[in-house]
Structures are given as structure tokens and as C-alpha cells.
Amino acid sequence: MKYKLIDGKTFLWGLEEESSFNRLQQNIINNFSTTRRQNAVSEVIIDNITYTPFEDSGILQVEATTRSNQHIYKVILQFQGLVFREQPQSVSIKSTDGAINYFQPISLGTNNIKVKCDCLDFYWRFAYWNANDKSLYGEPPAPYRRTTNRPPANPSRTPGICRHIIRVVDELRKQGIVR
């Protein structure tokens, strides 16, 4: 683990590689006093999920369109460390090109993940810190700058996930793709 001194305080700055989903979820449980994010998952509706495997690099990219509070959000999850081949207990997906791909169920505790959601909770609270943790899919936003006396959006400066990402992973769990 790496630590960084910021404003006279030492913070966990991340690992040498991306986080697992379980670590990102544990961060929101440990570092935020509200449980609204976790408990509001049932309000999120999934409209569409697509799968794009990158067999040579062992990556499965999952893209989903979700809805909540009359807003539409795009979620991208990129699971790493997969071996694409049919073997006992394999799961299968139909990819965007129509091919059937096989792999062992993804471990939420050990497989690294990159995440992105275009909701404001994820953008302002987590995206910058996920980029530092190397668990952000895509380009990082500028750091959050407070312009009021309100408390910071992420005072613990930890990477995390929003309810849209949690909901998509819950659906993948129901399908047997992740465990």
C-alpha cells in the first residue's frame, strides 16, 4: 500500500494496481456515514447491458444504461484478469458481435476492476480518487474544489462507487457472471 501526506495528514493513497469491486464497496461503507447509496440501489432500473470481451488482454467490458429519478446514466465496468475458454463451471455471455464467450465467474474480491458512471455522485465524490487508485475507466476529472463552506464531498479521499454501479454488479451477480 502507498500512503501520501496531504495537508499534514497521512492518507491511504492506493495500491500499485486497481482495486477490486469489494474494496471499492468497502470504502463507501467505512468512510461515509450515510447508507443511502447502498440502500437506494433498488430505485435504479437497468435498461440495457452489453458485453465486450477483449480475449487477448483478459478483459471483459460491461456497459449498462441505467435510470433513476428520471435521469439516464451510463455505467462502464471493466473486469480484468479473465481467461476466456470453456471449462467446468464456466459462464457464458453473448458479446456485442454476437459471439458466445466463456470464462470462469468473476471474483469481486480478487479480480481488478475499472469503473465509471456519469452520475454526479460518482463524478464529484469518487472519480478523481478512483483515478489515483487506477480504478477509474477513462480520463480523470479535475480535482473537486470547494467554493462554499460546505464539507468536502469525499473527506477521506478514498475511491468508491455509486448506486448505479452497485446495481449493475447486483444484476451481474444474479446472472452468475460475478461471485
WOMOQUI-V517495 format. One record per backbone hydrogen bond with DSSP energy under -1.0 kcal/mol. CO is the residue of the C=O (numbers start at 1). NH is the residue of the N-H. If there is no record, write none. Layout:
# WOMOQUI-V517495
co->CO nh->NH
co->CO nh->NH
This chain:
# WOMOQUI-V517495
co->2 nh->13
co->4 nh->11
co->6 nh->9
co->9 nh->6
co->11 nh->4
co->14 nh->2
co->19 nh->113
co->20 nh->24
co->21 nh->25
co->22 nh->26
co->23 nh->27
co->24 nh->28
co->25 nh->29
co->26 nh->30
co->27 nh->31
co->35 nh->39
co->36 nh->40
co->40 nh->43
co->41 nh->44
co->45 nh->67
co->48 nh->65
co->50 nh->63
co->51 nh->96
co->52 nh->61
co->54 nh->59
co->58 nh->82
co->59 nh->54
co->60 nh->79
co->61 nh->52
co->62 nh->77
co->63 nh->50
co->64 nh->75
co->65 nh->47
co->65 nh->48
co->66 nh->73
co->67 nh->45
co->68 nh->71
co->71 nh->68
co->73 nh->66
co->74 nh->118
co->75 nh->64
co->76 nh->116
co->77 nh->62
co->78 nh->114
co->79 nh->60
co->83 nh->85
co->87 nh->90
co->91 nh->103
co->93 nh->101
co->95 nh->98
co->99 nh->95
co->101 nh->93
co->103 nh->91
co->106 nh->179
co->107 nh->111
co->108 nh->22
co->112 nh->80
co->114 nh->78
co->115 nh->137
co->116 nh->76
co->119 nh->123
co->120 nh->124
co->121 nh->125
co->122 nh->126
co->122 nh->127
co->126 nh->130
co->127 nh->131
co->128 nh->132
co->129 nh->133
co->130 nh->135
co->135 nh->115
co->154 nh->157
co->162 nh->166
co->163 nh->167
co->164 nh->168
co->165 nh->169
co->166 nh->170
co->167 nh->171
co->168 nh->172
co->169 nh->173
co->170 nh->174
co->171 nh->175
co->172 nh->177
co->172 nh->178
co->173 nh->176
co->177 nh->106
